[in-house]
């Protein structure tokens, strides 16, 4: 005579409970209505505003070198050998 559920039956019930039982759409799981509306408005503004606004002048040359400088520093840090024992002492 068995009093309770077996371990397998309990785990199966927990797994089914985690699955949510009913089928929800991908949109309902990850995006609320407000965030979906915000994404749609942002997409529309990115598509429409460049057609309406006048073109901007190019940025100064030194400002164009900033991403290259950041990339150089990151590459240097990524490939620089490090000894973990020296850092922790």
C-alpha atoms as one frame of an Amber mdcrd trajectory, in Angstrom:
protein
   0.000   0.000   0.000   1.450   3.353  -1.073   0.786   6.427   0.994   2.273
   9.194  -1.154   3.475   9.896  -4.661   6.736   8.463  -5.838   9.729  10.720
  -6.433   9.281  10.410 -10.206   5.623  11.453 -10.031   6.470  14.444  -7.817
   9.272  15.564 -10.155   6.964  15.177 -13.141   4.348  17.326 -11.421   6.926
  19.988 -10.588   8.163  19.982 -14.197   4.637  20.338 -15.554   4.002  23.158
 -13.090   7.111  24.957 -14.329   5.951  24.593 -17.925   2.922  26.722 -17.120
   0.279  24.187 -18.068  -1.320  26.354 -20.773   0.309  27.473 -23.966   1.428
  31.092 -23.906   2.701  32.871 -26.959   6.313  33.966 -27.131   5.171  37.585
 -26.930   3.242  36.998 -23.707   6.232  35.375 -22.040   8.921  37.929 -22.759
   7.251  41.271 -23.499   4.558  43.126 -21.636   2.103  45.190 -23.653   3.844
  48.428 -22.636   7.311  47.264 -23.649   6.013  45.920 -26.963   4.352  49.283
 -27.670   7.610  51.061 -26.799   9.570  48.822 -29.183   7.087  49.464 -31.996
   7.258  53.250 -31.470  11.051  53.175 -31.349  11.193  51.150 -34.565   8.788
  53.519 -36.302  10.782  56.569 -35.207  14.035  55.007 -36.449  12.417  54.380
 -39.826  10.609  57.709 -40.234  12.819  60.351 -38.578  15.828  59.948 -40.921
  13.515  60.723 -43.834  12.245  63.924 -42.197  15.295  65.375 -40.436  18.071
  67.116 -42.376  21.434  65.351 -42.572  23.916  66.153 -39.823  27.447  67.377
 -40.457  30.219  64.824 -39.915  31.772  64.706 -36.440  35.272  66.066 -35.784
  38.136  63.793 -36.834  39.380  63.230 -33.274  35.956  61.955 -32.258  36.137
  59.390 -35.048  39.380  58.053 -33.562  37.768  57.364 -30.172  36.260  53.938
 -31.079  39.607  52.879 -32.564  41.386  53.889 -29.355  38.884  51.971 -27.219
  39.271  48.895 -29.433  43.067  49.114 -29.162  42.944  49.277 -25.361  40.510
  46.344 -25.194  42.659  44.233 -27.532  45.733  45.027 -25.437  43.938  44.034
 -22.232  42.514  40.864 -23.806  45.865  39.515 -24.977  48.035  40.789 -22.135
  49.341  37.835 -20.118  48.305  37.858 -16.505  49.391  35.817 -13.552  46.448
  35.305 -11.199  48.684  34.586  -8.225  50.337  38.012  -8.551  46.984  39.766
  -8.731  45.515  38.126  -5.633  48.513  38.737  -3.343
